[in-house]
């Protein structure tokens, strides 16, 4: 009985020690340690209760006392370790808290920056739209008309005189080039073709430049074969933009679409060819010389660089032959286009014109341009120019408008403002070619009144259209891929049914930003400029 009482007391003592140690332990102790200690204490209690030998009980009591003392020491050591671990854990928690706060602040900064940027862009676009739309309220038709007549218009008589002089002089140069060519071995040149604003009657006082294309034709017994290509580009703006170009292959035989004397099937000894005055029917070029005919090395494909160099050299030689007949100076400009020329009279008055050698695509009025200020095309890929059909479309649409329609005047004002802004801030990706295409788009796709009293509104429409295209980074050509083009102008079906051409394709990101800034600055400066000239 005494033994049982002592056992019960010992159990209470052990159980109290167990509770004491458990209460002083951190609540975050792992379950595995708690289970081990509980099993140990439970085993000791069961052993004491089952023991019947007093001596054994006494011995066990002493042993248990020692073990409990040792166990308490172990518990104290474990507690010290846990407190140390808790301190390290607290430091780690503090570090984690600071790290989390830092990351949270960084994330909050980026989120706020994103929202502020979106708000700024939205505000900027709103201001831009308001800037364009406010044009109608800042300028009235009377003021714009006065500005047009004082500063922009080029009189028809002045345009006609300029074109007549340039054509006469260029014809003299071309005749000399033909006379100097080596029979049967040189490229030939056809009659000039006038293109651009002077011939389309929308030149302004800041853009009186006579643009002339000079078609080149192969030597006798040679002909051109054309490989129509459609290049795709994924640079900067779009992964689905297309640009038509053509490879021109020089082949022996065949029939030239420009000069019938190259047709070997014709046998007319009395025929005199004005393009090949020195060529005889029996003349021919050796097959080994085909690579010398302005083609890429070890290739039969016509190379633009060789054509431009040959043409410029021929013009310079021709001028040396005939310069004594004229009382003016001919200057070969170092502009982007190597065919840019300037006549300067003794009075100091200049006349600007540009000669560009081209290849006529088959029997059409599509011209393959030998020079384009862009790295979009390789030297054997010739970009296409549809200027003749653009002029035909412009004239066709003009016939359907009233006699005093303001569409040409709007284009002239826009061209003047563009040239004025270019003089202030330098060139950009926007050209007069884009301005003309913008007008053609509105004439074809947007039914609007072009009466004179609507000139401010239509000018506003043109600026809005250009701004939208720059924002979208895509500006489709007005004719190519447009099914609404009237068949009366004779535009080739292969281009009318094709995919549109993005006129902004040659622009890189830097040039695009400059173009966007250029247009917005032009719009911002326009009211001040117009009122200043009107005073």
C-alpha positions as CSV (number, residue, x, y, z in Angstrom):
1,X,0.0,0.0,0.0
2,X,2.8,2.3,1.0
3,X,4.5,1.4,-2.2
4,X,1.4,2.3,-4.3
5,X,1.1,5.6,-2.5
6,X,4.7,6.4,-3.1
7,X,4.2,5.4,-6.7
8,X,1.2,7.7,-7.1
9,X,3.2,10.6,-5.5
10,X,6.0,10.0,-7.8
11,X,3.6,9.9,-10.8
12,X,2.2,13.2,-9.7
13,X,5.7,14.6,-9.3
14,X,6.7,13.4,-12.7
15,X,3.5,14.6,-14.3
16,X,4.0,18.1,-12.7
17,X,7.5,18.2,-14.0
18,X,6.2,17.2,-17.4
19,X,3.6,20.0,-17.3
20,X,6.2,22.5,-16.1
21,X,8.5,21.7,-18.9
22,X,5.7,21.7,-21.5
23,X,4.4,25.1,-20.3
24,X,7.8,26.7,-20.6
25,X,8.4,25.4,-24.0
26,X,7.7,27.6,-27.1
27,X,4.4,26.7,-28.7
28,X,6.2,26.4,-32.0
29,X,8.1,23.1,-30.9
30,X,7.8,20.5,-33.6
31,X,5.4,17.6,-33.1
32,X,8.1,15.1,-33.4
33,X,10.0,16.3,-30.2
34,X,6.8,16.5,-28.2
35,X,5.8,13.0,-29.1
36,X,9.3,11.6,-28.2
37,X,9.2,13.2,-24.7
38,X,5.7,12.2,-24.0
39,X,6.5,8.6,-24.9
40,X,9.5,8.7,-22.6
41,X,7.5,10.0,-19.6
42,X,4.7,7.6,-20.2
43,X,7.1,4.7,-20.3
44,X,8.6,5.7,-16.9
45,X,5.1,6.1,-15.3
46,X,4.0,2.7,-16.5
47,X,7.2,1.1,-15.2
48,X,6.7,2.5,-11.8
49,X,3.1,1.5,-11.5
50,X,3.8,-2.1,-12.6
51,X,6.7,-2.6,-10.2
52,X,6.0,-4.9,-7.1
53,X,9.4,-5.0,-5.5
54,X,10.0,-2.4,-2.9
55,X,13.8,-2.5,-3.4
56,X,13.2,-2.2,-7.0
57,X,10.9,0.7,-6.4
58,X,13.4,2.3,-4.1
59,X,16.1,1.9,-6.6
60,X,13.9,3.1,-9.3
61,X,13.0,6.1,-7.2
62,X,16.6,7.1,-6.9
63,X,17.2,6.3,-10.5
64,X,14.2,8.3,-11.6
65,X,15.2,11.2,-9.4
66,X,18.6,11.3,-11.1
67,X,17.0,10.8,-14.5
68,X,14.5,13.6,-13.8
69,X,17.3,15.9,-12.8
70,X,19.2,15.1,-15.9
71,X,16.1,15.4,-17.9
72,X,15.4,18.8,-16.4
73,X,19.0,19.9,-17.3
74,X,18.4,18.7,-20.8
75,X,15.1,20.6,-20.9
76,X,16.9,23.7,-19.7
77,X,19.6,23.3,-22.4
78,X,17.0,22.7,-25.0
79,X,15.2,25.8,-23.9
80,X,18.3,27.9,-24.1
81,X,18.9,26.6,-27.6
82,X,15.3,27.3,-28.6
83,X,15.6,30.8,-27.2
84,X,18.8,31.3,-29.3
85,X,17.0,29.9,-32.3
86,X,14.1,32.2,-31.6
87,X,16.4,35.2,-31.5
88,X,17.9,34.2,-34.9
89,X,14.4,33.5,-36.2
90,X,13.4,37.0,-35.0
91,X,16.3,38.5,-36.9
92,X,15.4,36.5,-40.0
93,X,11.8,37.6,-39.6
94,X,12.9,41.2,-39.3
95,X,15.1,40.9,-42.4
96,X,12.2,39.2,-44.3
97,X,9.8,41.9,-43.2
98,X,12.1,44.7,-44.5
99,X,12.7,42.8,-47.7
100,X,8.9,42.3,-48.2
101,X,8.3,46.0,-47.5
102,X,11.0,46.9,-50.0
103,X,9.5,44.7,-52.7
104,X,6.0,45.9,-51.9
105,X,7.2,49.5,-52.3
106,X,8.9,48.7,-55.6
107,X,5.8,47.0,-56.8
108,X,3.7,49.9,-55.8
109,X,6.0,52.3,-57.6
110,X,5.8,50.3,-60.8
111,X,2.0,50.1,-60.6
112,X,1.7,53.8,-59.9
113,X,4.2,54.5,-62.7
114,X,2.1,52.4,-65.1
115,X,-1.1,54.2,-64.3
116,X,0.5,57.6,-64.5
117,X,2.0,56.7,-67.8
118,X,-1.3,55.5,-69.1
119,X,-2.9,58.7,-67.8
120,X,-0.2,60.8,-69.4
121,X,-0.6,59.0,-72.8
122,X,-4.3,59.4,-72.6
123,X,-4.0,63.1,-71.8
124,X,-1.4,63.5,-74.5
125,X,-3.7,61.9,-77.1
126,X,-6.6,64.0,-75.9
127,X,-4.5,67.1,-76.2
128,X,-3.4,66.0,-79.7
129,X,-6.9,65.4,-80.8
130,X,-8.0,68.7,-79.3
131,X,-5.1,70.4,-81.1
132,X,-6.2,69.1,-84.4
133,X,-9.9,69.6,-83.9
134,X,-9.4,73.2,-82.7
135,X,-8.0,74.1,-86.1
136,X,-11.5,74.9,-87.4
137,X,-12.1,77.3,-84.5
138,X,-8.7,79.0,-84.7
139,X,-8.7,79.7,-88.4
140,X,-11.6,80.9,-90.6
141,X,-12.0,80.4,-94.3
142,X,-11.3,84.0,-95.1
143,X,-7.9,84.0,-93.3
144,X,-7.0,80.6,-94.8
145,X,-7.9,81.8,-98.3
146,X,-5.8,85.0,-97.9
147,X,-2.9,82.9,-96.8
148,X,-3.3,80.6,-99.8
149,X,-3.1,83.4,-102.3
150,X,-0.4,85.4,-100.7
151,X,2.0,82.6,-99.7
152,X,1.2,79.3,-101.2
153,X,-0.1,79.4,-104.8
154,X,2.2,79.1,-107.8
155,X,0.6,80.6,-110.8
156,X,-0.2,78.3,-113.7
157,X,1.9,80.4,-116.0
158,X,4.9,80.1,-113.8
159,X,4.5,76.3,-113.5
160,X,4.2,76.0,-117.3
161,X,7.2,78.1,-118.0
162,X,9.3,76.1,-115.5
163,X,8.3,72.8,-117.0
164,X,8.8,74.0,-120.6
165,X,12.3,75.3,-119.9
166,X,13.4,72.1,-118.0
167,X,11.9,69.8,-120.7
168,X,13.7,71.6,-123.5
169,X,17.0,71.5,-121.6
170,X,16.7,67.9,-120.6
171,X,15.8,66.8,-124.2
172,X,19.0,68.5,-125.3
173,X,21.0,66.5,-122.7
174,X,19.3,63.2,-123.7
175,X,19.9,63.8,-127.4
176,X,23.6,64.4,-126.7
177,X,23.7,61.2,-124.5
178,X,22.2,59.2,-127.4
179,X,24.7,60.6,-129.9
180,X,27.6,59.8,-127.5
181,X,26.6,56.2,-126.8
182,X,28.6,53.3,-128.3
183,X,26.5,51.5,-130.9
184,X,25.2,48.1,-129.7
185,X,26.9,48.1,-126.3
186,X,25.4,50.9,-124.1
187,X,22.0,51.2,-122.5
188,X,19.6,53.5,-124.3
189,X,17.3,56.1,-122.9
190,X,13.7,56.9,-123.9
191,X,11.8,60.2,-123.8
192,X,11.3,61.9,-120.5
193,X,8.2,61.5,-118.4
194,X,7.0,64.3,-116.1
195,X,5.8,63.4,-112.7
196,X,5.3,65.1,-109.3
197,X,3.6,68.2,-108.0
198,X,4.4,70.6,-110.9
199,X,2.8,68.2,-113.5
200,X,0.0,67.4,-111.1
201,X,-0.7,71.1,-110.5
202,X,-0.4,71.1,-106.7
203,X,3.1,72.6,-106.2
204,X,3.5,75.3,-103.6
205,X,6.0,78.1,-103.5
206,X,8.2,76.0,-101.3
207,X,8.2,73.0,-103.6
208,X,8.7,74.2,-107.1
209,X,10.8,71.2,-108.3
210,X,10.4,69.6,-111.7
211,X,10.5,65.8,-111.3
212,X,11.4,63.9,-114.4
213,X,11.7,60.2,-115.0
214,X,14.0,58.9,-117.7
215,X,13.1,55.3,-118.8
216,X,16.1,53.3,-119.8
217,X,16.0,50.4,-122.3
218,X,18.4,47.6,-123.0
219,X,20.7,47.6,-126.0
220,X,19.5,46.2,-129.3
221,X,18.9,42.4,-129.3
222,X,18.4,42.4,-125.5
223,X,15.3,42.7,-123.5
224,X,14.2,42.9,-119.9
225,X,12.4,40.1,-118.0
226,X,10.6,41.0,-114.8
227,X,10.2,39.0,-111.6
228,X,7.5,40.6,-109.5
229,X,8.2,40.1,-105.8
230,X,6.4,41.0,-102.6
231,X,8.7,41.4,-99.7
232,X,7.5,41.1,-96.1
233,X,9.0,42.9,-93.1
234,X,8.7,42.4,-89.3
235,X,10.8,45.3,-88.4
236,X,9.6,47.9,-85.8
237,X,5.9,48.2,-86.7
238,X,4.2,45.2,-88.3
239,X,4.8,41.6,-89.1
240,X,2.4,41.6,-92.0
241,X,3.5,44.6,-94.1
242,X,4.2,44.0,-97.7
243,X,6.1,46.0,-100.3
244,X,6.1,45.4,-104.0
245,X,9.4,45.3,-105.8
246,X,10.8,43.8,-109.0
247,X,13.9,42.1,-110.2
248,X,15.0,43.1,-113.7
249,X,16.8,40.4,-115.7
250,X,18.8,41.2,-118.8
251,X,18.2,38.5,-121.4
252,X,19.4,38.0,-124.9
253,X,16.7,38.2,-127.5
254,X,13.0,39.0,-126.9
255,X,11.1,42.1,-127.7
256,X,11.4,45.4,-126.0
257,X,8.2,47.0,-124.9
258,X,9.6,50.5,-125.5
259,X,11.5,50.3,-128.8
260,X,10.1,48.1,-131.6
261,X,13.5,48.1,-133.5
262,X,14.6,45.5,-130.9
263,X,12.2,43.1,-132.4
264,X,14.2,40.6,-134.5
265,X,11.1,39.6,-136.3
266,X,10.8,43.0,-138.0
267,X,12.6,43.2,-141.3
268,X,12.2,46.8,-142.5
269,X,15.4,48.3,-143.9
270,X,13.7,51.6,-144.4
271,X,12.8,52.0,-140.6
272,X,14.8,54.6,-138.8
273,X,14.9,54.4,-135.0
274,X,15.3,57.6,-133.2
275,X,16.4,55.8,-130.0
276,X,19.0,53.7,-131.8
277,X,20.1,56.0,-134.7
278,X,23.5,54.3,-135.1
279,X,22.4,50.7,-134.7
280,X,22.1,48.4,-137.7
281,X,20.0,45.3,-137.9
282,X,23.1,43.2,-137.9
283,X,24.6,44.7,-134.8
284,X,24.7,42.5,-131.8
285,X,26.4,42.2,-128.4
286,X,28.5,39.3,-127.5
287,X,27.1,37.0,-124.9
288,X,30.1,37.4,-122.8
289,X,29.4,41.1,-122.4
290,X,26.1,40.7,-120.7
291,X,27.7,41.1,-117.2
292,X,29.0,44.5,-118.3
293,X,25.5,45.9,-119.0
294,X,25.0,47.4,-115.5
295,X,24.2,44.1,-114.0
296,X,25.3,42.6,-110.7
297,X,28.6,40.9,-110.8
298,X,28.3,37.3,-112.1
299,X,24.6,37.9,-112.6
300,X,22.2,39.0,-115.3
301,X,20.1,41.1,-112.9
302,X,20.2,44.8,-113.3
303,X,21.8,46.6,-110.4
304,X,20.5,50.0,-109.3
305,X,23.9,51.4,-108.2
306,X,25.4,50.7,-111.6
307,X,22.5,52.2,-113.4
308,X,22.6,55.4,-111.3
309,X,26.4,55.7,-111.7
310,X,26.2,55.2,-115.5
311,X,23.3,57.6,-115.9
312,X,25.0,60.4,-113.9
313,X,28.3,60.0,-115.8
314,X,26.4,60.1,-119.1
315,X,24.6,63.4,-118.1
316,X,27.8,65.0,-116.9
317,X,29.6,64.1,-120.2
318,X,26.6,65.5,-122.2
319,X,26.7,68.7,-120.3
320,X,30.4,69.2,-121.1
321,X,29.5,68.8,-124.7
322,X,26.7,71.4,-124.8
323,X,27.5,73.8,-121.9
324,X,28.8,76.5,-124.2
325,X,25.3,76.9,-125.7
326,X,23.8,78.1,-122.4
327,X,24.3,81.1,-120.3
328,X,23.8,79.5,-116.9
329,X,25.5,77.1,-114.6
330,X,24.4,73.5,-114.0
331,X,25.0,72.3,-110.5
332,X,25.0,68.6,-109.6
333,X,23.5,68.6,-106.1
334,X,24.8,66.5,-103.3
335,X,21.3,65.8,-102.0
336,X,19.8,62.4,-101.1
337,X,18.9,61.9,-104.7
338,X,22.0,61.8,-106.9
339,X,19.8,63.0,-109.9
340,X,19.0,66.3,-108.2
341,X,20.2,69.2,-110.4
342,X,20.0,73.0,-110.2
343,X,20.2,75.6,-112.9
344,X,21.5,78.9,-111.7
345,X,21.2,81.9,-114.0
346,X,23.5,85.0,-113.9
347,X,20.7,86.9,-112.1
348,X,20.9,84.3,-109.3
349,X,17.5,82.9,-110.0
350,X,17.6,79.0,-109.5
351,X,15.5,76.3,-111.1
352,X,15.5,72.9,-109.4
353,X,14.7,69.7,-111.2
354,X,15.4,66.0,-110.6
355,X,16.3,63.4,-113.2
356,X,15.7,59.8,-112.2
357,X,16.5,56.8,-114.4
358,X,13.7,54.2,-114.3
359,X,12.7,51.0,-115.9
360,X,9.1,50.7,-117.2
361,X,7.4,47.7,-115.9
362,X,6.2,45.7,-119.0
363,X,3.7,47.8,-121.0
364,X,2.3,49.7,-118.1
365,X,3.0,53.2,-116.7
366,X,4.4,51.6,-113.5
367,X,8.0,52.8,-113.1
368,X,10.8,50.9,-111.3
369,X,12.8,53.4,-109.4
370,X,16.6,53.2,-109.4
371,X,17.0,55.2,-106.3
372,X,15.1,55.2,-103.0
373,X,16.5,56.7,-99.7
374,X,15.9,53.5,-97.8
375,X,17.7,50.3,-96.8
376,X,14.5,48.3,-97.4
377,X,15.6,46.9,-100.7
378,X,18.7,45.2,-101.9
379,X,20.5,46.5,-104.9
380,X,18.8,44.2,-107.4
381,X,15.3,44.8,-106.0
382,X,13.6,47.8,-107.7
383,X,10.8,49.6,-105.8
384,X,7.7,50.5,-107.8
385,X,6.4,54.0,-108.4
386,X,2.7,54.5,-109.4
387,X,2.9,58.3,-109.9
388,X,1.4,58.2,-113.4
389,X,-1.7,56.3,-112.1
390,X,-1.9,58.6,-109.0
391,X,-2.0,61.6,-111.3
392,X,-4.6,59.9,-113.5
393,X,-6.8,59.1,-110.4
394,X,-6.4,62.7,-109.2
395,X,-7.5,64.1,-112.5
396,X,-10.4,61.6,-112.7
397,X,-11.6,62.6,-109.2
398,X,-11.3,66.3,-110.1
399,X,-13.7,65.9,-113.0
400,X,-16.3,64.6,-110.6
401,X,-16.0,67.7,-108.3
402,X,-17.2,71.2,-108.8
403,X,-15.1,73.6,-110.8
404,X,-14.0,75.6,-107.8
405,X,-13.3,72.6,-105.5
406,X,-10.8,73.2,-102.8
407,X,-9.1,69.8,-102.7
408,X,-6.0,70.9,-104.6
409,X,-5.7,74.0,-102.5
410,X,-5.8,71.9,-99.3
411,X,-3.0,69.8,-100.6
412,X,-1.0,72.9,-101.6
413,X,-1.4,74.4,-98.1
414,X,-0.5,71.1,-96.4
415,X,2.6,70.9,-98.6
416,X,3.7,74.4,-97.8
417,X,3.3,73.9,-94.0
418,X,5.2,70.6,-94.2
419,X,8.1,72.3,-96.1
420,X,8.1,75.1,-93.6
421,X,8.2,72.8,-90.6
422,X,11.0,70.8,-92.3
423,X,13.1,73.9,-92.6
424,X,12.7,74.5,-88.8
425,X,13.2,71.0,-87.4
426,X,14.8,69.1,-90.2
427,X,13.6,66.2,-92.4
428,X,11.5,63.3,-91.1
429,X,9.7,60.3,-92.4
430,X,6.8,62.3,-93.8
431,X,7.0,63.4,-97.4
432,X,4.9,65.1,-100.0
433,X,4.1,61.7,-101.4
434,X,2.3,60.8,-98.1
435,X,0.4,64.1,-98.3
436,X,-0.8,63.3,-101.8
437,X,-1.9,59.8,-100.8
438,X,-3.8,61.2,-97.9
439,X,-5.8,63.4,-100.2
440,X,-6.5,60.5,-102.6
441,X,-7.7,58.4,-99.7
442,X,-10.2,61.1,-98.7
443,X,-11.4,61.6,-102.3
444,X,-12.0,57.9,-102.8
445,X,-13.2,56.6,-99.4
446,X,-14.8,59.6,-97.7
447,X,-17.7,61.3,-99.4
448,X,-17.4,65.0,-98.4
449,X,-18.1,68.4,-99.7
450,X,-15.0,70.1,-101.2
451,X,-16.7,73.4,-101.8
452,X,-14.4,76.5,-101.1
453,X,-16.2,77.3,-97.9
454,X,-15.3,73.9,-96.5
455,X,-11.6,74.3,-97.0
456,X,-10.8,74.6,-93.2
457,X,-12.8,71.5,-92.4
458,X,-11.2,69.5,-95.2
459,X,-7.7,70.6,-94.2
460,X,-8.6,69.5,-90.7
461,X,-9.7,66.1,-92.1
462,X,-6.3,65.7,-93.9
463,X,-4.4,66.4,-90.7
464,X,-6.6,64.1,-88.6
465,X,-6.1,61.3,-91.2
466,X,-2.3,61.7,-91.2
467,X,-2.2,61.7,-87.4
468,X,-4.3,58.5,-87.2
469,X,-2.0,56.8,-89.7
470,X,1.1,57.8,-87.8
471,X,-0.4,56.6,-84.6
472,X,-1.3,53.3,-86.2
473,X,2.1,53.1,-87.9
474,X,0.4,51.9,-91.0
475,X,-0.3,54.0,-94.1
476,X,-1.7,52.0,-97.0
477,X,-1.1,53.2,-100.6
478,X,-4.2,54.8,-102.0
479,X,-4.3,52.6,-105.1
480,X,-2.6,49.3,-104.5
481,X,-5.0,46.8,-103.1
482,X,-7.9,49.2,-103.2
483,X,-10.9,47.7,-105.0
484,X,-12.7,51.1,-105.2
485,X,-10.2,52.4,-107.8
486,X,-12.1,53.3,-111.0
487,X,-11.2,51.1,-113.9
488,X,-11.1,54.2,-116.2
489,X,-7.5,55.1,-115.1
490,X,-6.2,51.7,-116.4
491,X,-4.5,50.7,-113.1
492,X,-3.1,47.1,-113.7
493,X,-5.2,44.4,-112.2
494,X,-2.3,42.6,-110.6
495,X,-1.8,45.6,-108.3
496,X,-5.4,46.6,-107.8
497,X,-6.2,43.1,-106.6
498,X,-3.0,42.7,-104.5
499,X,-2.4,43.4,-100.9
500,X,-1.9,47.0,-99.8
501,X,1.5,48.6,-99.5
502,X,2.5,50.2,-96.2
503,X,4.1,53.5,-97.1
504,X,5.5,53.7,-93.5
505,X,7.4,50.5,-94.0
506,X,10.9,52.1,-94.4
507,X,10.6,54.0,-91.1
508,X,12.5,52.8,-88.1
509,X,11.4,53.6,-84.6
510,X,13.6,56.7,-84.2
511,X,12.4,58.1,-87.5
512,X,8.8,57.3,-86.6
513,X,9.0,59.3,-83.4
514,X,10.5,62.2,-85.3
515,X,7.7,62.0,-87.8
516,X,5.1,62.0,-85.0
517,X,6.7,65.1,-83.4
518,X,7.0,66.8,-86.8
519,X,3.3,66.6,-87.5
520,X,2.3,67.7,-84.0
521,X,4.7,70.7,-84.1
522,X,3.4,71.6,-87.6
523,X,-0.2,71.5,-86.3
524,X,0.7,73.6,-83.2
525,X,2.6,76.2,-85.3
526,X,0.0,76.4,-88.1
527,X,-2.4,79.0,-86.7
528,X,0.4,81.3,-85.6
529,X,2.1,80.9,-89.0
530,X,-1.1,81.6,-91.0
531,X,-2.0,84.6,-89.0
532,X,1.5,86.0,-89.2
533,X,1.6,85.7,-93.0
534,X,-1.9,87.2,-93.2
535,X,-0.9,90.4,-91.4
